[in-house]
Amino acid sequence: RKAIFGMPFQIPDAETFSLIGYETVLERANFQIYFMNSIIVTVMGLPQEAISVLQEPPTKVWEQAVPTDPCIYRLYEIVGVYGPTIKALIEEKFGTGIMSAIDFEMAITRVENPKGDRVKIEMSGKYLAYNAW
């Protein structure tokens, strides 16, 4: 980084040349899938827009009782399994109430792990105590 920002127009040498950024892109991108989809579109004479459609994961309509998109279903499953415990912990720490979904922040980060990278989801919502009317 020092070499790049210190002398941006200098030709890289053995000390400053690195392929780390390219390795990261190649690891995270699905070039094989994109390439195969491009071949399918070309061979079958489909419009170029078909490439992006072929890359979309299969999903079903949200109006169903249980989501069928794998990622959304897992989040739904987490709430279904841990929801009562989360509710009990919120009530234990704050009292009877809810976490706001309006005054709400969320952060999603990637956490490297030797067994496979992990998804870290942090949610922060304003606590709203139940009011007695």
N, CA, C and O atoms as a GROMACS GRO file, in nm:
protein
  532
    1ARG      N    1   0.082  -0.120   0.000
    1ARG     CA    2   0.000   0.000   0.000
    1ARG      C    3   0.086   0.125   0.000
    1ARG      O    4   0.056   0.221  -0.071
    2LYS      N    5   0.194   0.124   0.081
    2LYS     CA    6   0.280   0.241   0.085
    2LYS      C    7   0.335   0.272  -0.053
    2LYS      O    8   0.341   0.388  -0.094
    3ALA      N    9   0.375   0.167  -0.124
    3ALA     CA   10   0.433   0.188  -0.257
    3ALA      C   11   0.330   0.245  -0.354
    3ALA      O   12   0.360   0.333  -0.433
    4ILE      N   13   0.209   0.194  -0.346
    4ILE     CA   14   0.104   0.240  -0.437
    4ILE      C   15   0.069   0.386  -0.409
    4ILE      O   16   0.062   0.466  -0.502
    5PHE      N   17   0.047   0.420  -0.284
    5PHE     CA   18   0.007   0.556  -0.251
    5PHE      C   19   0.124   0.653  -0.245
    5PHE      O   20   0.108   0.772  -0.268
    6GLY      N   21   0.243   0.601  -0.214
    6GLY     CA   22   0.362   0.688  -0.208
    6GLY      C   23   0.410   0.729  -0.345
    6GLY      O   24   0.444   0.845  -0.368
    7MET      N   25   0.414   0.633  -0.438
    7MET     CA   26   0.459   0.660  -0.575
    7MET      C   27   0.367   0.586  -0.672
    7MET      O   28   0.402   0.480  -0.723
    8PRO      N   29   0.250   0.643  -0.699
    8PRO     CA   30   0.150   0.571  -0.779
    8PRO      C   31   0.189   0.545  -0.924
    8PRO      O   32   0.134   0.454  -0.986
    9PHE      N   33   0.282   0.620  -0.980
    9PHE     CA   34   0.317   0.603  -1.121
    9PHE      C   35   0.443   0.519  -1.141
    9PHE      O   36   0.487   0.499  -1.255
   10GLN      N   37   0.501   0.472  -1.034
   10GLN     CA   38   0.622   0.390  -1.044
   10GLN      C   39   0.584   0.249  -1.089
   10GLN      O   40   0.483   0.194  -1.045
   11ILE      N   41   0.664   0.191  -1.176
   11ILE     CA   42   0.641   0.055  -1.222
   11ILE      C   43   0.669  -0.039  -1.105
   11ILE      O   44   0.772  -0.025  -1.039
   12PRO      N   45   0.578  -0.136  -1.079
   12PRO     CA   46   0.599  -0.227  -0.965
   12PRO      C   47   0.727  -0.310  -0.980
   12PRO      O   48   0.766  -0.346  -1.091
   13ASP      N   49   0.790  -0.339  -0.867
   13ASP     CA   50   0.907  -0.426  -0.868
   13ASP      C   51   0.877  -0.545  -0.777
   13ASP      O   52   0.764  -0.560  -0.731
   14ALA      N   53   0.975  -0.628  -0.749
   14ALA     CA   54   0.955  -0.749  -0.669
   14ALA      C   55   0.903  -0.717  -0.529
   14ALA      O   56   0.831  -0.798  -0.471
   15GLU      N   57   0.938  -0.603  -0.473
   15GLU     CA   58   0.895  -0.567  -0.338
   15GLU      C   59   0.753  -0.511  -0.333
   15GLU      O   60   0.683  -0.526  -0.233
   16THR      N   61   0.711  -0.446  -0.441
   16THR     CA   62   0.580  -0.380  -0.439
   16THR      C   63   0.472  -0.454  -0.516
   16THR      O   64   0.354  -0.420  -0.503
   17PHE      N   65   0.507  -0.554  -0.595
   17PHE     CA   66   0.408  -0.626  -0.677
   17PHE      C   67   0.339  -0.734  -0.594
   17PHE      O   68   0.405  -0.811  -0.525
   18SER      N   69   0.205  -0.738  -0.600
   18SER     CA   70   0.129  -0.838  -0.525
   18SER      C   71   0.001  -0.871  -0.601
   18SER      O   72  -0.061  -0.784  -0.662
   19LEU      N   73  -0.037  -0.997  -0.596
   19LEU     CA   74  -0.161  -1.041  -0.659
   19LEU      C   75  -0.272  -1.068  -0.557
   19LEU      O   76  -0.373  -1.130  -0.589
   20ILE      N   77  -0.254  -1.020  -0.434
   20ILE     CA   78  -0.351  -1.048  -0.327
   20ILE      C   79  -0.491  -1.001  -0.366
   20ILE      O   80  -0.588  -1.074  -0.347
   21GLY      N   81  -0.502  -0.881  -0.418
   21GLY     CA   82  -0.633  -0.829  -0.457
   21GLY      C   83  -0.699  -0.914  -0.564
   21GLY      O   84  -0.819  -0.940  -0.558
   22TYR      N   85  -0.620  -0.959  -0.663
   22TYR     CA   86  -0.674  -1.044  -0.768
   22TYR      C   87  -0.717  -1.180  -0.712
   22TYR      O   88  -0.821  -1.233  -0.751
   23GLU      N   89  -0.639  -1.235  -0.620
   23GLU     CA   90  -0.674  -1.362  -0.558
   23GLU      C   91  -0.807  -1.351  -0.486
   23GLU      O   92  -0.892  -1.441  -0.495
   24THR      N   93  -0.827  -1.242  -0.413
   24THR     CA   94  -0.952  -1.222  -0.340
   24THR      C   95  -1.070  -1.216  -0.435
   24THR      O   96  -1.174  -1.279  -0.411
   25VAL      N   97  -1.056  -1.142  -0.544
   25VAL     CA   98  -1.163  -1.130  -0.642
   25VAL      C   99  -1.193  -1.267  -0.705
   25VAL      O  100  -1.309  -1.304  -0.719
   26LEU      N  101  -1.089  -1.340  -0.743
   26LEU     CA  102  -1.109  -1.470  -0.806
   26LEU      C  103  -1.172  -1.570  -0.710
   26LEU      O  104  -1.251  -1.654  -0.753
   27GLU      N  105  -1.139  -1.563  -0.582
   27GLU     CA  106  -1.197  -1.654  -0.484
   27GLU      C  107  -1.346  -1.626  -0.463
   27GLU      O  108  -1.425  -1.720  -0.448
   28ARG      N  109  -1.384  -1.499  -0.461
   28ARG     CA  110  -1.522  -1.464  -0.428
   28ARG      C  111  -1.614  -1.459  -0.550
   28ARG      O  112  -1.736  -1.471  -0.536
   29ALA      N  113  -1.558  -1.440  -0.668
   29ALA     CA  114  -1.641  -1.430  -0.788
   29ALA      C  115  -1.666  -1.570  -0.844
   29ALA      O  116  -1.583  -1.660  -0.829
   30ASN      N  117  -1.779  -1.587  -0.906
   30ASN     CA  118  -1.813  -1.715  -0.968
   30ASN      C  119  -1.793  -1.705  -1.119
   30ASN      O  120  -1.889  -1.709  -1.196
   31PHE      N  121  -1.666  -1.692  -1.161
   31PHE     CA  122  -1.638  -1.676  -1.303
   31PHE      C  123  -1.678  -1.798  -1.383
   31PHE      O  124  -1.720  -1.786  -1.498
   32GLN      N  125  -1.665  -1.918  -1.324
   32GLN     CA  126  -1.702  -2.039  -1.396
   32GLN      C  127  -1.850  -2.039  -1.428
   32GLN      O  128  -1.891  -2.074  -1.539
   33ILE      N  129  -1.931  -2.000  -1.331
   33ILE     CA  130  -2.076  -1.995  -1.353
   33ILE      C  131  -2.109  -1.891  -1.458
   33ILE      O  132  -2.189  -1.917  -1.549
   34TYR      N  133  -2.049  -1.772  -1.448
   34TYR     CA  134  -2.074  -1.666  -1.546
   34TYR      C  135  -2.033  -1.711  -1.685
   34TYR      O  136  -2.104  -1.688  -1.782
   35PHE      N  137  -1.916  -1.777  -1.694
   35PHE     CA  138  -1.865  -1.826  -1.823
   35PHE      C  139  -1.961  -1.928  -1.883
   35PHE      O  140  -1.993  -1.921  -2.001
   36MET      N  141  -2.005  -2.025  -1.802
   36MET     CA  142  -2.097  -2.128  -1.852
   36MET      C  143  -2.230  -2.066  -1.894
   36MET      O  144  -2.287  -2.105  -1.997
   37ASN      N  145  -2.280  -1.970  -1.817
   37ASN     CA  146  -2.405  -1.903  -1.854
   37ASN      C  147  -2.388  -1.826  -1.985
   37ASN      O  148  -2.480  -1.824  -2.068
   38SER      N  149  -2.272  -1.765  -2.005
   38SER     CA  150  -2.244  -1.693  -2.130
   38SER      C  151  -2.244  -1.789  -2.248
   38SER      O  152  -2.297  -1.758  -2.355
   39ILE      N  153  -2.183  -1.906  -2.229
   39ILE     CA  154  -2.180  -2.007  -2.337
   39ILE      C  155  -2.322  -2.052  -2.369
   39ILE      O  156  -2.359  -2.062  -2.486
   40ILE      N  157  -2.403  -2.080  -2.266
   40ILE     CA  158  -2.542  -2.124  -2.288
   40ILE      C  159  -2.619  -2.018  -2.366
   40ILE      O  160  -2.690  -2.049  -2.461
   41VAL      N  161  -2.604  -1.891  -2.325
   41VAL     CA  162  -2.674  -1.782  -2.393
   41VAL      C  163  -2.629  -1.771  -2.538
   41VAL      O  164  -2.711  -1.752  -2.627
   42THR      N  165  -2.499  -1.784  -2.563
   42THR     CA  166  -2.445  -1.772  -2.699
   42THR      C  167  -2.490  -1.889  -2.785
   42THR      O  168  -2.537  -1.869  -2.897
   43VAL      N  169  -2.475  -2.011  -2.736
   43VAL     CA  170  -2.509  -2.131  -2.814
   43VAL      C  171  -2.658  -2.136  -2.845
   43VAL      O  172  -2.699  -2.174  -2.955
   44MET      N  173  -2.741  -2.099  -2.746
   44MET     CA  174  -2.886  -2.107  -2.767
   44MET      C  175  -2.943  -1.982  -2.833
   44MET      O  176  -3.062  -1.978  -2.865
   45GLY      N  177  -2.860  -1.880  -2.855
   45GLY     CA  178  -2.906  -1.759  -2.920
   45GLY      C  179  -3.002  -1.677  -2.833
   45GLY      O  180  -3.090  -1.610  -2.885
   46LEU      N  181  -2.984  -1.684  -2.704
   46LEU     CA  182  -3.070  -1.608  -2.612
   46LEU      C  183  -3.022  -1.463  -2.602
   46LEU      O  184  -2.906  -1.436  -2.631
   47PRO      N  185  -3.108  -1.369  -2.561
   47PRO     CA  186  -3.063  -1.231  -2.541
   47PRO      C  187  -2.963  -1.224  -2.425
   47PRO      O  188  -2.967  -1.307  -2.334
   48GLN      N  189  -2.874  -1.124  -2.427
   48GLN     CA  190  -2.770  -1.109  -2.324
   48GLN      C  191  -2.829  -1.095  -2.184
   48GLN      O  192  -2.764  -1.133  -2.086
   49GLU      N  193  -2.951  -1.040  -2.173
   49GLU     CA  194  -3.014  -1.026  -2.042
   49GLU      C  195  -3.034  -1.160  -1.974
   49GLU      O  196  -3.047  -1.166  -1.851
   50ALA      N  197  -3.038  -1.266  -2.050
   50ALA     CA  198  -3.059  -1.400  -1.994
   50ALA      C  199  -2.944  -1.443  -1.903
   50ALA      O  200  -2.963  -1.526  -1.815
   51ILE      N  201  -2.825  -1.386  -1.924
   51ILE     CA  202  -2.711  -1.422  -1.839
   51ILE      C  203  -2.741  -1.391  -1.693
   51ILE      O  204  -2.720  -1.475  -1.606
   52SER      N  205  -2.791  -1.270  -1.666
   52SER     CA  206  -2.819  -1.234  -1.526
   52SER      C  207  -2.934  -1.316  -1.470
   52SER      O  208  -2.934  -1.349  -1.352
   53VAL      N  209  -3.032  -1.350  -1.553
   53VAL     CA  210  -3.144  -1.432  -1.507
   53VAL      C  211  -3.095  -1.572  -1.470
   53VAL      O  212  -3.141  -1.630  -1.372
   54LEU      N  213  -3.002  -1.625  -1.547
   54LEU     CA  214  -2.947  -1.757  -1.518
   54LEU      C  215  -2.865  -1.758  -1.389
   54LEU      O  216  -2.848  -1.864  -1.328
   55GLN      N  217  -2.814  -1.644  -1.347
   55GLN     CA  218  -2.733  -1.636  -1.226
   55GLN      C  219  -2.816  -1.619  -1.099
   55GLN      O  220  -2.763  -1.635  -0.989
   56GLU      N  221  -2.944  -1.587  -1.111
   56GLU     CA  222  -3.028  -1.568  -0.993
   56GLU      C  223  -3.056  -1.702  -0.927
   56GLU      O  224  -3.084  -1.800  -0.996
   57PRO      N  225  -3.048  -1.708  -0.794
   57PRO     CA  226  -3.082  -1.834  -0.727
   57PRO      C  227  -3.232  -1.860  -0.738
   57PRO      O  228  -3.311  -1.766  -0.747
   58PRO      N  229  -3.270  -1.986  -0.736
   58PRO     CA  230  -3.414  -2.016  -0.747
   58PRO      C  231  -3.488  -1.971  -0.621
   58PRO      O  232  -3.447  -2.000  -0.509
   59THR      N  233  -3.598  -1.901  -0.642
   59THR     CA  234  -3.680  -1.856  -0.530
   59THR      C  235  -3.826  -1.877  -0.565
   59THR      O  236  -3.862  -1.894  -0.681
   60LYS      N  237  -3.906  -1.875  -0.463
   60LYS     CA  238  -4.051  -1.884  -0.483
   60LYS      C  239  -4.115  -1.759  -0.427
   60LYS      O  240  -4.046  -1.672  -0.374
   61VAL      N  241  -4.244  -1.747  -0.439
   61VAL     CA  242  -4.317  -1.627  -0.401
   61VAL      C  243  -4.320  -1.612  -0.249
   61VAL      O  244  -4.343  -1.709  -0.177
   62TRP      N  245  -4.297  -1.489  -0.199
   62TRP     CA  246  -4.294  -1.459  -0.056
   62TRP      C  247  -4.430  -1.478   0.010
   62TRP      O  248  -4.436  -1.498   0.132
   63GLU      N  249  -4.538  -1.474  -0.065
   63GLU     CA  250  -4.672  -1.480  -0.006
   63GLU      C  251  -4.700  -1.614   0.061
   63GLU      O  252  -4.801  -1.629   0.130
   64GLN      N  253  -4.613  -1.711   0.043
   64GLN     CA  254  -4.632  -1.839   0.110
   64GLN      C  255  -4.606  -1.823   0.259
   64GLN      O  256  -4.538  -1.729   0.301
   65ALA      N  257  -4.659  -1.912   0.340
   65ALA     CA  258  -4.646  -1.903   0.485
   65ALA      C  259  -4.500  -1.911   0.529
   65ALA      O  260  -4.459  -1.837   0.618
   66VAL      N  261  -4.421  -1.998   0.468
   66VAL     CA  262  -4.280  -2.013   0.503
   66VAL      C  263  -4.199  -1.975   0.380
   66VAL      O  264  -4.225  -2.026   0.271
   67PRO      N  265  -4.101  -1.885   0.394
   67PRO     CA  266  -4.019  -1.846   0.279
   67PRO      C  267  -3.945  -1.966   0.222
   67PRO      O  268  -3.907  -2.057   0.296
   68THR      N  269  -3.924  -1.966   0.091
   68THR     CA  270  -3.856  -2.078   0.028
   68THR      C  271  -3.717  -2.042  -0.024
   68THR      O  272  -3.641  -2.131  -0.064
   69ASP      N  273  -3.682  -1.914  -0.023
   69ASP     CA  274  -3.545  -1.875  -0.057
   69ASP      C  275  -3.454  -1.929   0.055
   69ASP      O  276  -3.482  -1.904   0.172
   70PRO      N  277  -3.348  -2.002   0.021
   70PRO     CA  278  -3.266  -2.065   0.125
   70PRO      C  279  -3.212  -1.969   0.231
   70PRO      O  280  -3.214  -2.002   0.350
   71CYS      N  281  -3.164  -1.853   0.191
   71CYS     CA  282  -3.108  -1.758   0.287
   71CYS      C  283  -3.217  -1.702   0.377
   71CYS      O  284  -3.201  -1.698   0.499
   72ILE      N  285  -3.328  -1.659   0.318
   72ILE     CA  286  -3.437  -1.603   0.396
   72ILE      C  287  -3.498  -1.710   0.486
   72ILE      O  288  -3.536  -1.682   0.600
   73TYR      N  289  -3.508  -1.834   0.435
   73TYR     CA  290  -3.562  -1.941   0.516
   73TYR      C  291  -3.476  -1.966   0.641
   73TYR      O  292  -3.531  -1.990   0.748
   74ARG      N  293  -3.342  -1.959   0.627
   74ARG     CA  294  -3.254  -1.981   0.742
   74ARG      C  295  -3.274  -1.872   0.847
   74ARG      O  296  -3.274  -1.901   0.967
   75LEU      N  297  -3.292  -1.747   0.803
   75LEU     CA  298  -3.318  -1.639   0.899
   75LEU      C  299  -3.453  -1.663   0.969
   75LEU      O  300  -3.466  -1.643   1.089
   76TYR      N  301  -3.551  -1.706   0.892
   76TYR     CA  302  -3.683  -1.737   0.945
   76TYR      C  303  -3.672  -1.851   1.047
   76TYR      O  304  -3.734  -1.847   1.153
   77GLU      N  305  -3.590  -1.952   1.014
   77GLU     CA  306  -3.569  -2.066   1.102
   77GLU      C  307  -3.502  -2.024   1.233
   77GLU      O  308  -3.538  -2.072   1.340
   78ILE      N  309  -3.403  -1.934   1.222
   78ILE     CA  310  -3.333  -1.885   1.342
   78ILE      C  311  -3.432  -1.818   1.436
   78ILE      O  312  -3.430  -1.843   1.557
   79VAL      N  313  -3.519  -1.733   1.381
   79VAL     CA  314  -3.617  -1.665   1.464
   79VAL      C  315  -3.716  -1.766   1.521
   79VAL      O  316  -3.758  -1.754   1.637
   80GLY      N  317  -3.754  -1.865   1.442
   80GLY     CA  318  -3.847  -1.966   1.490
   80GLY      C  319  -3.790  -2.048   1.605
   80GLY      O  320  -3.861  -2.080   1.700
   81VAL      N  321  -3.662  -2.082   1.597
   81VAL     CA  322  -3.598  -2.164   1.700
   81VAL      C  323  -3.557  -2.081   1.821
   81VAL      O  324  -3.584  -2.119   1.935
   82TYR      N  325  -3.492  -1.967   1.796
   82TYR     CA  326  -3.436  -1.887   1.906
   82TYR      C  327  -3.524  -1.769   1.948
   82TYR      O  328  -3.493  -1.701   2.046
   83GLY      N  329  -3.633  -1.743   1.875
   83GLY     CA  330  -3.719  -1.630   1.905
   83GLY      C  331  -3.766  -1.624   2.050
   83GLY      O  332  -3.752  -1.519   2.114
   84PRO      N  333  -3.821  -1.733   2.104
   84PRO     CA  334  -3.866  -1.728   2.244
   84PRO      C  335  -3.752  -1.697   2.342
   84PRO      O  336  -3.773  -1.627   2.441
   85THR      N  337  -3.633  -1.751   2.315
   85THR     CA  338  -3.518  -1.724   2.402
   85THR      C  339  -3.475  -1.579   2.390
   85THR      O  340  -3.446  -1.514   2.491
   86ILE      N  341  -3.470  -1.526   2.267
   86ILE     CA  342  -3.433  -1.386   2.246
   86ILE      C  343  -3.533  -1.295   2.318
   86ILE      O  344  -3.494  -1.199   2.384
   87LYS      N  345  -3.662  -1.327   2.304
   87LYS     CA  346  -3.766  -1.248   2.371
   87LYS      C  347  -3.747  -1.251   2.522
   87LYS      O  348  -3.757  -1.147   2.589
   88ALA      N  349  -3.721  -1.369   2.577
   88ALA     CA  350  -3.703  -1.382   2.721
   88ALA      C  351  -3.581  -1.303   2.769
   88ALA      O  352  -3.586  -1.240   2.875
   89LEU      N  353  -3.473  -1.305   2.692
   89LEU     CA  354  -3.353  -1.230   2.730
   89LEU      C  355  -3.377  -1.080   2.722
   89LEU      O  356  -3.329  -1.005   2.808
   90ILE      N  357  -3.451  -1.035   2.620
   90ILE     CA  358  -3.484  -0.892   2.610
   90ILE      C  359  -3.566  -0.850   2.732
   90ILE      O  360  -3.540  -0.747   2.793
   91GLU      N  361  -3.665  -0.931   2.767
   91GLU     CA  362  -3.749  -0.898   2.882
   91GLU      C  363  -3.671  -0.904   3.012
   91GLU      O  364  -3.696  -0.826   3.104
   92GLU      N  365  -3.576  -0.996   3.022
   92GLU     CA  366  -3.495  -1.007   3.144
   92GLU      C  367  -3.406  -0.884   3.161
   92GLU      O  368  -3.389  -0.834   3.272
   93LYS      N  369  -3.350  -0.835   3.050
   93LYS     CA  370  -3.256  -0.723   3.058
   93LYS      C  371  -3.325  -0.587   3.058
   93LYS      O  372  -3.274  -0.492   3.116
   94PHE      N  373  -3.442  -0.576   2.992
   94PHE     CA  374  -3.507  -0.446   2.975
   94PHE      C  375  -3.644  -0.435   3.040
   94PHE      O  376  -3.689  -0.325   3.071
   95GLY      N  377  -3.710  -0.546   3.060
   95GLY     CA  378  -3.848  -0.545   3.105
   95GLY      C  379  -3.938  -0.587   2.990
   95GLY      O  380  -3.890  -0.620   2.882
   96THR      N  381  -4.067  -0.586   3.014
   96THR     CA  382  -4.162  -0.628   2.911
   96THR      C  383  -4.171  -0.522   2.803
   96THR      O  384  -4.207  -0.407   2.829
   97GLY      N  385  -4.137  -0.562   2.680
   97GLY     CA  386  -4.138  -0.468   2.569
   97GLY      C  387  -4.085  -0.534   2.443
   97GLY      O  388  -4.073  -0.657   2.435
   98ILE      N  389  -4.052  -0.451   2.346
   98ILE     CA  390  -4.006  -0.502   2.216
   98ILE      C  391  -3.885  -0.422   2.168
   98ILE      O  392  -3.854  -0.316   2.220
   99MET      N  393  -3.820  -0.476   2.067
   99MET     CA  394  -3.714  -0.404   1.997
   99MET      C  395  -3.778  -0.342   1.872
   99MET      O  396  -3.844  -0.412   1.795
  100SER      N  397  -3.758  -0.214   1.853
  100SER     CA  398  -3.816  -0.145   1.738
  100SER      C  399  -3.755  -0.195   1.608
  100SER      O  400  -3.634  -0.219   1.599
  101ALA      N  401  -3.840  -0.210   1.508
  101ALA     CA  402  -3.792  -0.240   1.374
  101ALA      C  403  -3.795  -0.114   1.288
  101ALA      O  404  -3.761  -0.119   1.170
  102ILE      N  405  -3.836  -0.002   1.346
  102ILE     CA  406  -3.837   0.126   1.275
  102ILE      C  407  -3.710   0.203   1.309
  102ILE      O  408  -3.637   0.244   1.219
  103ASP      N  409  -3.684   0.223   1.439
  103ASP     CA  410  -3.560   0.286   1.483
  103ASP      C  411  -3.460   0.170   1.498
  103ASP      O  412  -3.438   0.120   1.608
  104PHE      N  413  -3.399   0.130   1.386
  104PHE     CA  414  -3.329   0.003   1.378
  104PHE      C  415  -3.205   0.016   1.291
  104PHE      O  416  -3.206   0.084   1.188
  105GLU      N  417  -3.098  -0.049   1.332
  105GLU     CA  418  -2.976  -0.055   1.252
  105GLU      C  419  -2.931  -0.200   1.244
  105GLU      O  420  -2.956  -0.279   1.335
  106MET      N  421  -2.865  -0.234   1.134
  106MET     CA  422  -2.815  -0.369   1.118
  106MET      C  423  -2.681  -0.364   1.045
  106MET      O  424  -2.662  -0.282   0.955
  107ALA      N  425  -2.590  -0.451   1.085
  107ALA     CA  426  -2.461  -0.461   1.019
  107ALA      C  427  -2.435  -0.607   0.988
  107ALA      O  428  -2.459  -0.695   1.071
  108ILE      N  429  -2.387  -0.633   0.868
  108ILE     CA  430  -2.352  -0.768   0.827
  108ILE      C  431  -2.205  -0.768   0.792
  108ILE      O  432  -2.160  -0.689   0.708
  109THR      N  433  -2.129  -0.856   0.855
  109THR     CA  434  -1.985  -0.863   0.830
  109THR      C  435  -1.945  -1.007   0.804
  109THR      O  436  -2.011  -1.102   0.844
  110ARG      N  437  -1.834  -1.018   0.735
  110ARG     CA  438  -1.775  -1.149   0.706
  110ARG      C  439  -1.667  -1.174   0.810
  110ARG      O  440  -1.581  -1.089   0.832
  111VAL      N  441  -1.671  -1.291   0.874
  111VAL     CA  442  -1.573  -1.326   0.976
  111VAL      C  443  -1.498  -1.449   0.925
  111VAL      O  444  -1.557  -1.556   0.905
  112GLU      N  445  -1.368  -1.433   0.906
  112GLU     CA  446  -1.288  -1.545   0.857
  112GLU      C  447  -1.278  -1.652   0.964
  112GLU      O  448  -1.262  -1.622   1.082
  113ASN      N  449  -1.289  -1.778   0.922
  113ASN     CA  450  -1.285  -1.892   1.012
  113ASN      C  451  -1.222  -2.008   0.938
  113ASN      O  452  -1.254  -2.030   0.822
  114PRO      N  453  -1.133  -2.084   1.001
  114PRO     CA  454  -1.068  -2.197   0.933
  114PRO      C  455  -1.167  -2.302   0.884
  114PRO      O  456  -1.138  -2.373   0.788
  115LYS      N  457  -1.282  -2.315   0.948
  115LYS     CA  458  -1.382  -2.413   0.906
  115LYS      C  459  -1.472  -2.360   0.794
  115LYS      O  460  -1.557  -2.432   0.743
  116GLY      N  461  -1.453  -2.237   0.755
  116GLY     CA  462  -1.536  -2.171   0.654
  116GLY      C  463  -1.580  -2.036   0.706
  116GLY      O  464  -1.617  -2.024   0.823
  117ASP      N  465  -1.575  -1.935   0.622
  117ASP     CA  466  -1.611  -1.801   0.666
  117ASP      C  467  -1.753  -1.799   0.722
  117ASP      O  468  -1.839  -1.877   0.681
  118ARG      N  469  -1.775  -1.708   0.817
  118ARG     CA  470  -1.902  -1.699   0.886
  118ARG      C  471  -1.969  -1.565   0.857
  118ARG      O  472  -1.902  -1.466   0.827
  119VAL      N  473  -2.099  -1.563   0.866
  119VAL     CA  474  -2.177  -1.441   0.849
  119VAL      C  475  -2.212  -1.390   0.989
  119VAL      O  476  -2.269  -1.463   1.070
  120LYS      N  477  -2.177  -1.264   1.016
  120LYS     CA  478  -2.209  -1.204   1.146
  120LYS      C  479  -2.315  -1.098   1.122
  120LYS      O  480  -2.293  -1.002   1.048
  121ILE      N  481  -2.430  -1.115   1.186
  121ILE     CA  482  -2.540  -1.020   1.173
  121ILE      C  483  -2.560  -0.954   1.309
  121ILE      O  484  -2.588  -1.021   1.408
  122GLU      N  485  -2.544  -0.821   1.312
  122GLU     CA  486  -2.567  -0.746   1.435
  122GLU      C  487  -2.689  -0.658   1.415
  122GLU      O  488  -2.697  -0.582   1.318
  123MET      N  489  -2.784  -0.668   1.506
  123MET     CA  490  -2.906  -0.587   1.499
  123MET      C  491  -2.913  -0.498   1.621
  123MET      O  492  -2.884  -0.541   1.733
  124SER      N  493  -2.952  -0.374   1.600
  124SER     CA  494  -2.966  -0.279   1.709
  124SER      C  495  -3.095  -0.201   1.688
  124SER      O  496  -3.108  -0.121   1.595
  125GLY      N  497  -3.190  -0.227   1.776
  125GLY     CA  498  -3.318  -0.157   1.768
  125GLY      C  499  -3.350  -0.090   1.900
  125GLY      O  500  -3.314  -0.140   2.006
  126LYS      N  501  -3.416   0.022   1.891
  126LYS     CA  502  -3.455   0.095   2.012
  126LYS      C  503  -3.551   0.008   2.094
  126LYS      O  504  -3.643  -0.053   2.040
  127TYR      N  505  -3.527   0.004   2.226
  127TYR     CA  506  -3.617  -0.070   2.313
  127TYR      C  507  -3.743   0.011   2.336
  127TYR      O  508  -3.737   0.130   2.367
  128LEU      N  509  -3.857  -0.054   2.321
  128LEU     CA  510  -3.986   0.011   2.343
  128LEU      C  511  -4.061  -0.068   2.449
  128LEU      O  512  -4.102  -0.181   2.425
  129ALA      N  513  -4.078  -0.008   2.566
  129ALA     CA  514  -4.150  -0.073   2.675
  129ALA      C  515  -4.300  -0.074   2.642
  129ALA      O  516  -4.352   0.019   2.582
  130TYR      N  517  -4.367  -0.181   2.683
  130TYR     CA  518  -4.512  -0.184   2.668
  130TYR      C  519  -4.572  -0.081   2.763
  130TYR      O  520  -4.530  -0.070   2.878
  131ASN      N  521  -4.668  -0.009   2.715
  131ASN     CA  522  -4.736   0.090   2.798
  131ASN      C  523  -4.871   0.036   2.845
  131ASN      O  524  -4.942  -0.029   2.769
  132ALA      N  525  -4.904   0.062   2.967
  132ALA     CA  526  -5.037   0.027   3.018
  132ALA      C  527  -5.130   0.144   2.989
  132ALA      O  528  -5.100   0.257   3.028
  133TRP      N  529  -5.241   0.119   2.923
  133TRP     CA  530  -5.333   0.228   2.887
  133TRP      C  531  -5.445   0.237   2.982
  133TRP      O  532  -5.532   0.323   2.967
   0.00000   0.00000   0.00000
